[in-house]
Amino acid sequence: MKRFGLVAALMVVPAALVAAQQASVRTGPQTDTSVIDANGTAHVTRVVPLPENLSAQARAWLGKPVSDAAGHQTLAERRSGTDAWQLRAGMAMKAVYPVNLSESKIAGVPVRIVMPLEVPAEKRDRVLICVHGGGFNSDSGSLTESIPVANLTKTEVVSVLYRLAPEHPFPAGLDDVIAVYKELLKTHAAKNIGMFGTSAGAILTPEVAVRLRQLGLPLPGALGVFSGMGDFSRPGDSQSLFALEGLSGHLDVPSAGAQAKEYIGATNPKDPVLSPLFADVHGFPPTLFITSTRDMLLSGTTILQRHFYESGVTAPMVVFEGLPHAFWNDVSLPESREAHRVMADFFDAYVGK
């Protein structure tokens, strides 16, 4: 008994030390610092309070401790973990936004078919294509991104399970989405088709539009770019500031030059299909851009939106305060449900018109 008591006491002491260390770490710097070196690179610390207008749910989420240690996941671990999370999050989304789910193939490409419980007669000739996120190497959105839009628009959504990098770099995923689109054109007018995506899917969506124009095919009636970018030749400013969880979590200093090399492969990073910032987008369909102020792709989204806007495209942009990348995948946040409504209202306004 005495040995057991000694061991227990020894275990308590390190735990107390760890708690004290964690409390110290979580306190952090209390002042701002800023040093700009001769190359113009900023070396800064910032004290950033949570915006007061965030929901209680968002404030609790952003206040959770997240380690800034580098992760060491294998690709297989990332995919299995992402698949498990996507299934759980998708079912949570479905509980809020009831739909019918099935799996199929279109033009030989696997897809998820997301159907509203009821489709009004005037919307039966419409279809929306969801191009999921996941860093081009996993599926982090085929359910969570498609379910709310299908429910709110009362429109069928086809979520494309395109081929993934690094096994299938650009343009494999692009080709899969185009194959699905071409097949849907056989039964739907182009104006009755909308296309949207988050993160990797928000990058693929305008890539698909540029390629469709090259192929001489009609463009969809509307596009949705929800936290994306259009330039693989250089990192955006926000990639130096925000990690996946915003201001918390591990963040590497962005490398200069070409980005996402496992996805782009041997393609010139300024290729206009790969990087639509360098494409002629005059005459593109109305395109909704959504991002947030702690989004690692905030810069990429706003830069591409400006290119569309300056090209005369109807290109509204909605920026949510204080939230990180693709926050709308978490249905428990009131801000997510607001974002879903913005997306749905946009497609209702432009698809089929």
Protein Blocks (a to p, Z undefined) as FASTA:
>chain_A
ZZmmmmmmmmmmmmmmmmmmmmmmmnopabdcddddfkopacddddddddfkbcfklmmm
mmpccdfbdcdddfklmmmmmmmmmmmmmmmmmmmmgcddddddeehiacdddddfbdcf
klmmgccddddeeehpaccklmmmmmmmmmmnopacddddddddfklgcfklmmmmmmmm
mmmmmmpcfklpccddehjlmmmmmmmmmmmmmnopacdfbdcdehiafbfkbccfklmm
pcfkojgcjdddddehjehkllnmmacfklmklmmmlpcfehiacddddddfkbfklmmm
mmmmmmmmmnopacdddddehiaehklmpmkbmklmmmmmmmmmmmmmmgoZZ
